[in-house]
Amino acid sequence: MVYNFKKIILLLLFLYANNRYLLSQSNINENDCQNRSITLLSSTYAGISVYTYYSWYYQYNSGKFHFFDDSREWLEMDKVGHFFSAYSLTNLNSDLLKNCTQSRIASPIITFTYLASIEVMDGFSEGWGFSISDLL
């Protein structure tokens, strides 16, 4: 699992460096900035979601989509982890999109979409379930 985490960190660092380079170009207008940055972020998170599925969920049994209320499980540490992940990813997205006018709208939407994709994968996994409290 540590090996997978390292790959994700390297991918995010690449994303950050690539986006900084794109935004440093003085001849990029605002619309081009938005299109490039949002496309780059969205495709990176889509790639990470696919990677997460094959490195984690693929090895477990899957079934019908179902819900599981884990709001009282794990001594609330799971919720702290979800909050910290959402906060950190939204800040990273905002930083990457700070030169674009839509950053305040796009950053939380991209983060929510990514985290919701993980919950959907949980929903199809027999060992877990879609938890509404994880998205709140």
MIBATI-170904 format. One line per field, with one value per residue: residue number from 1; residue in three letters; x, y, z of N, C-alpha, C in turn. Coordinates in Angstrom, 1 decimal, padded with zeros to 4 digits. Layout:
REM MIBATI-170904
num <- NUM,...
residu <- ALA,...
nX <- X,...
nY <- Y,...
nZ <- Z,...
caX <- X,...
caY <- Y,...
caZ <- Z,...
cX <- X,...
cY <- Y,...
cZ <- Z,...
REM end
This chain:
REM MIBATI-170904
num <- 1,2,3,4,5,6,7,8,9,10,11,12,13,14,15,16,17,18,19,20,21,22,23,24,25,26,27,28,29,30,31,32,33,34,35,36,37,38,39,40,41,42,43,44,45,46,47,48,49,50,51,52,53,54,55,56,57,58,59,60,61,62,63,64,65,66,67,68,69,70,71,72,73,74,75,76,77,78,79,80,81,82,83,84,85,86,87,88,89,90,91,92,93,94,95,96,97,98,99,100,101,102,103,104,105,106,107,108,109,110,111,112,113,114,115,116,117,118,119,120,121,122,123,124,125,126,127,128,129,130,131,132,133,134,135,136
residu <- MET,VAL,TYR,ASN,PHE,LYS,LYS,ILE,ILE,LEU,LEU,LEU,LEU,PHE,LEU,TYR,ALA,ASN,ASN,ARG,TYR,LEU,LEU,SER,GLN,SER,ASN,ILE,ASN,GLU,ASN,ASP,CYS,GLN,ASN,ARG,SER,ILE,THR,LEU,LEU,SER,SER,THR,TYR,ALA,GLY,ILE,SER,VAL,TYR,THR,TYR,TYR,SER,TRP,TYR,TYR,GLN,TYR,ASN,SER,GLY,LYS,PHE,HIS,PHE,PHE,ASP,ASP,SER,ARG,GLU,TRP,LEU,GLU,MET,ASP,LYS,VAL,GLY,HIS,PHE,PHE,SER,ALA,TYR,SER,LEU,THR,ASN,LEU,ASN,SER,ASP,LEU,LEU,LYS,ASN,CYS,THR,GLN,SER,ARG,ILE,ALA,SER,PRO,ILE,ILE,THR,PHE,THR,TYR,LEU,ALA,SER,ILE,GLU,VAL,MET,ASP,GLY,PHE,SER,GLU,GLY,TRP,GLY,PHE,SER,ILE,SER,ASP,LEU,LEU
nX <- 000.8,002.0,003.7,001.8,000.8,003.0,003.2,000.9,001.4,003.7,002.4,000.7,002.6,003.8,001.6,001.2,003.7,003.6,001.3,002.0,004.0,002.5,000.8,002.7,003.4,003.4,001.8,-000.7,-004.1,-007.0,-009.2,-007.9,-006.3,-008.1,-009.4,-007.2,-006.1,-008.3,-009.0,-006.7,-006.5,-008.9,-008.6,-006.4,-007.3,-009.3,-007.6,-006.3,-008.5,-009.1,-006.8,-006.8,-009.1,-008.1,-005.9,-006.9,-009.8,-010.3,-009.3,-011.1,-014.3,-017.1,-020.4,-024.0,-024.9,-024.9,-025.8,-024.1,-024.0,-021.6,-021.1,-020.9,-018.7,-015.2,-014.3,-014.9,-012.6,-012.4,-014.0,-012.6,-010.4,-011.6,-012.5,-010.0,-008.8,-010.6,-010.3,-007.5,-007.2,-009.0,-007.7,-005.2,-006.2,-007.3,-005.0,-003.6,-005.4,-005.4,-004.9,-007.0,-010.3,-012.5,-011.8,-012.7,-015.1,-014.6,-012.7,-013.7,-015.7,-014.3,-012.9,-015.0,-016.2,-014.1,-013.8,-016.4,-016.4,-014.8,-016.4,-018.5,-017.3,-016.9,-019.5,-020.2,-018.6,-018.4,-017.4,-017.5,-019.5,-021.6,-021.3,-023.1,-022.5,-019.7,-019.4,-020.3
nY <- -001.2,001.2,001.6,002.2,004.6,006.2,006.4,007.8,010.2,011.1,011.4,013.5,015.5,015.8,016.7,019.2,020.5,020.6,022.1,024.5,025.2,025.6,027.7,029.7,030.6,033.5,034.2,033.0,033.2,034.0,032.2,030.1,029.3,028.3,026.2,024.5,023.9,022.9,020.7,019.3,018.8,017.4,015.1,014.0,013.3,011.5,009.5,008.7,007.7,005.5,004.1,003.6,002.0,-000.4,-001.0,-001.4,-001.9,-003.9,-006.3,-007.3,-008.7,-007.8,-006.4,-005.8,-002.3,-000.7,000.8,001.9,002.8,004.3,006.1,006.0,004.5,003.5,005.4,008.0,008.8,008.2,010.1,012.4,011.9,012.0,014.6,016.0,015.1,016.2,018.9,019.4,018.6,020.4,022.8,022.4,022.1,024.7,026.2,025.4,026.3,029.1,031.3,031.3,032.4,030.8,029.3,029.2,028.0,025.7,024.2,023.0,021.4,019.6,018.3,017.2,015.5,013.6,012.5,011.5,009.5,007.6,006.8,005.7,003.5,002.2,001.6,-000.4,-002.4,-005.4,-005.6,-003.0,-000.1,002.4,005.5,008.0,009.9,010.1,011.7,014.1
nZ <- 000.0,000.7,-001.5,-003.5,-002.5,-002.8,-005.6,-006.2,-004.8,-006.3,-008.8,-008.2,-007.6,-010.1,-011.5,-010.2,-010.8,-013.6,-014.1,-012.9,-014.7,-017.0,-016.3,-015.9,-018.4,-020.2,-022.3,-022.2,-022.2,-020.2,-020.6,-021.9,-019.8,-017.9,-019.3,-019.9,-017.3,-015.7,-017.3,-017.1,-014.3,-013.9,-015.5,-014.4,-011.8,-012.6,-013.6,-011.3,-009.9,-011.4,-011.1,-008.3,-008.1,-009.5,-007.9,-005.3,-004.9,-006.9,-006.1,-004.2,-003.5,-005.4,-005.6,-005.7,-005.7,-002.6,000.6,003.5,006.8,008.3,010.3,013.0,013.4,013.8,015.7,014.9,013.5,010.9,009.7,010.2,008.6,006.1,006.1,006.3,003.9,001.9,002.5,002.1,-000.6,-001.9,-001.3,-002.7,-005.3,-005.6,-005.4,-007.7,-009.6,-009.2,-010.8,-012.5,-013.3,-012.4,-010.2,-007.5,-007.8,-009.3,-007.9,-005.4,-006.7,-008.3,-006.4,-004.8,-006.7,-007.2,-004.6,-004.3,-006.2,-005.1,-003.0,-004.4,-005.5,-003.0,-002.5,-004.3,-003.4,-001.6,001.0,002.1,001.9,000.4,002.0,003.1,005.1,004.8,002.6,003.5
caX <- 000.0,002.9,004.1,000.7,000.7,004.1,002.9,-000.1,002.1,004.5,001.5,000.2,003.7,003.9,000.5,001.5,004.8,003.1,000.3,002.8,004.6,001.5,000.3,003.7,003.5,002.8,000.9,-001.9,-005.2,-007.8,-010.0,-007.0,-005.9,-009.2,-009.5,-006.0,-006.0,-009.5,-008.9,-005.5,-006.9,-010.0,-008.1,-005.5,-008.1,-009.9,-006.6,-006.1,-009.6,-009.0,-005.6,-007.3,-009.9,-007.3,-004.9,-007.5,-011.1,-010.4,-009.0,-012.2,-015.6,-018.1,-021.8,-024.9,-024.7,-025.6,-025.4,-023.6,-023.9,-020.4,-020.9,-020.5,-017.6,-013.8,-014.2,-014.9,-011.3,-012.6,-014.6,-011.5,-009.6,-012.3,-012.5,-008.7,-008.6,-011.3,-009.7,-006.2,-007.4,-009.5,-006.6,-004.3,-006.9,-007.4,-003.6,-003.3,-006.3,-005.5,-004.9,-008.2,-011.4,-013.4,-011.1,-013.5,-016.2,-014.1,-011.9,-014.5,-016.5,-013.4,-012.6,-016.2,-016.3,-013.1,-014.1,-017.6,-016.1,-014.3,-017.6,-019.3,-016.5,-017.2,-020.9,-020.2,-017.8,-019.2,-016.8,-017.9,-020.8,-021.7,-021.6,-023.5,-021.7,-018.4,-019.4,-020.7
caY <- 000.0,002.4,001.8,002.8,005.9,006.9,006.6,008.9,011.5,011.5,011.9,014.8,016.4,016.0,017.6,020.5,021.1,020.8,023.2,025.7,025.6,026.0,029.0,030.7,031.2,034.9,034.4,032.2,034.0,033.4,031.0,029.0,028.9,027.5,025.0,023.6,023.6,022.1,019.5,018.6,018.3,016.4,013.9,013.4,012.6,010.3,008.5,008.3,006.9,004.2,003.4,003.2,000.8,-001.6,-001.3,-001.6,-002.5,-005.0,-007.6,-007.7,-009.1,-006.7,-006.9,-004.7,-001.1,-000.7,001.8,001.4,004.0,004.1,007.4,005.7,003.5,004.0,006.5,009.2,009.1,008.1,011.4,013.3,011.6,012.5,016.1,016.5,014.9,017.2,020.2,019.4,018.5,021.6,023.8,022.1,022.5,026.2,026.8,025.1,027.1,030.4,032.3,031.2,033.0,029.8,028.5,029.0,027.0,024.4,023.4,022.0,020.5,018.6,017.5,016.4,014.4,012.6,011.7,010.7,008.3,006.6,006.3,004.8,002.2,001.5,001.1,-001.7,-003.4,-006.2,-005.3,-001.7,000.4,003.9,006.1,009.4,010.7,010.3,012.8,015.3
caZ <- 000.0,000.7,-002.8,-004.2,-002.0,-003.4,-006.9,-006.2,-004.5,-007.5,-009.8,-007.8,-007.7,-011.5,-011.8,-009.7,-011.6,-015.0,-014.0,-012.6,-015.9,-018.0,-015.9,-016.0,-019.7,-020.2,-023.4,-022.0,-021.7,-019.0,-021.0,-022.1,-018.5,-017.3,-020.1,-019.7,-015.9,-015.3,-018.0,-016.5,-013.0,-014.0,-016.1,-013.4,-010.8,-013.2,-013.7,-009.9,-009.5,-012.1,-010.4,-007.0,-008.3,-009.8,-006.9,-004.1,-005.0,-007.8,-005.4,-003.3,-004.1,-005.6,-005.8,-006.0,-005.0,-001.3,001.5,004.9,007.7,009.2,011.0,014.4,013.4,013.8,016.7,014.1,012.9,009.4,009.3,010.3,007.4,004.9,006.1,005.9,002.5,001.2,002.7,001.4,-002.1,-002.4,-001.3,-003.8,-006.5,-005.6,-005.7,-009.1,-010.4,-008.7,-011.9,-013.3,-012.6,-011.9,-009.2,-006.3,-008.1,-009.9,-007.0,-004.6,-007.5,-008.7,-005.2,-004.5,-007.7,-006.9,-003.4,-004.5,-007.0,-004.1,-002.2,-005.3,-005.5,-001.8,-002.6,-005.0,-002.8,-000.5,002.3,002.5,001.4,000.2,003.2,002.9,006.1,004.3,001.7,004.2
cX <- 000.9,003.4,003.1,000.6,001.8,003.8,001.9,000.5,003.0,003.6,001.0,001.3,003.9,002.8,000.8,002.6,004.3,002.2,001.0,003.5,003.6,001.0,001.4,003.9,002.7,001.7,-000.4,-003.0,-006.0,-008.6,-009.1,-006.5,-006.9,-009.3,-008.4,-006.0,-007.1,-009.4,-007.8,-005.9,-007.9,-009.4,-007.1,-006.3,-008.9,-008.9,-006.3,-007.2,-009.5,-007.8,-006.1,-008.2,-009.1,-006.3,-005.6,-008.8,-011.2,-010.1,-010.1,-013.4,-016.5,-019.5,-022.7,-024.5,-025.5,-025.0,-024.9,-023.4,-022.7,-020.1,-020.6,-019.4,-016.2,-013.5,-014.1,-013.6,-011.5,-013.1,-013.5,-010.6,-010.3,-012.3,-011.1,-008.4,-009.3,-010.7,-008.4,-006.4,-008.0,-008.5,-005.6,-004.9,-007.0,-006.1,-003.3,-004.2,-006.3,-005.5,-006.1,-009.4,-012.4,-012.9,-012.0,-014.7,-015.7,-013.4,-012.7,-015.3,-015.6,-013.1,-013.8,-016.4,-015.3,-013.4,-015.4,-017.3,-015.5,-015.5,-018.4,-018.6,-016.8,-018.6,-021.0,-019.4,-018.5,-018.6,-017.1,-019.2,-020.7,-022.1,-021.9,-022.7,-020.3,-018.3,-019.7,-019.5
cY <- 001.3,002.7,002.5,004.3,006.8,007.3,007.8,010.2,012.0,012.0,013.3,015.9,016.8,017.0,019.0,021.2,021.5,022.0,024.5,026.2,026.2,027.5,030.1,031.3,032.5,035.0,033.6,033.2,033.3,032.2,029.8,028.4,027.9,026.2,024.0,023.1,022.6,020.7,018.6,018.0,017.2,015.0,013.2,012.7,011.4,009.2,007.9,007.4,005.5,003.4,002.9,002.0,-000.5,-002.0,-001.7,-002.5,-003.8,-006.3,-008.1,-008.0,-007.8,-007.3,-005.7,-003.5,-001.1,000.4,001.2,002.7,003.7,005.4,007.2,004.7,004.3,005.2,007.8,009.6,009.0,009.4,012.4,013.2,012.2,014.0,016.6,016.3,015.9,018.6,020.4,019.4,019.8,022.8,023.6,022.5,024.0,026.8,026.5,025.9,028.6,031.5,032.2,031.8,032.0,029.0,028.2,028.1,025.7,023.6,022.5,021.0,019.3,017.7,016.6,015.2,013.3,011.8,010.9,009.5,007.2,006.0,005.4,003.5,001.4,000.9,-000.2,-002.8,-004.1,-005.9,-003.9,-001.3,001.9,004.5,007.6,010.3,010.9,011.4,014.2,015.8
cZ <- 000.0,-000.7,-003.7,-003.8,-002.6,-004.8,-007.0,-005.8,-005.7,-008.6,-009.5,-007.9,-009.2,-012.0,-011.4,-010.5,-013.0,-015.0,-013.8,-013.9,-016.9,-017.6,-015.9,-017.4,-019.8,-021.3,-023.3,-021.5,-020.7,-019.4,-021.3,-020.8,-017.9,-018.0,-019.8,-018.2,-015.4,-016.0,-017.4,-015.1,-013.1,-014.5,-015.1,-012.3,-011.3,-013.3,-012.3,-009.5,-010.1,-011.4,-009.1,-007.1,-008.5,-008.7,-005.5,-004.3,-005.9,-007.2,-004.5,-004.1,-004.3,-005.8,-006.1,-005.1,-003.7,-000.4,002.8,005.7,008.6,010.0,012.5,014.5,013.5,014.7,016.0,013.4,011.4,008.9,009.3,009.0,006.2,004.9,005.7,004.5,001.6,001.3,002.0,-000.1,-002.6,-002.3,-002.4,-005.1,-006.7,-005.9,-007.2,-010.0,-010.0,-009.7,-012.8,-012.6,-012.0,-010.8,-008.0,-006.6,-008.5,-008.8,-006.1,-005.5,-007.9,-007.5,-004.8,-005.4,-007.5,-005.7,-003.5,-005.3,-006.1,-003.4,-003.1,-005.4,-004.2,-001.8,-003.3,-004.4,-001.6,000.9,002.9,002.0,001.2,001.5,002.9,003.9,005.6,003.3,002.4,005.0
REM end
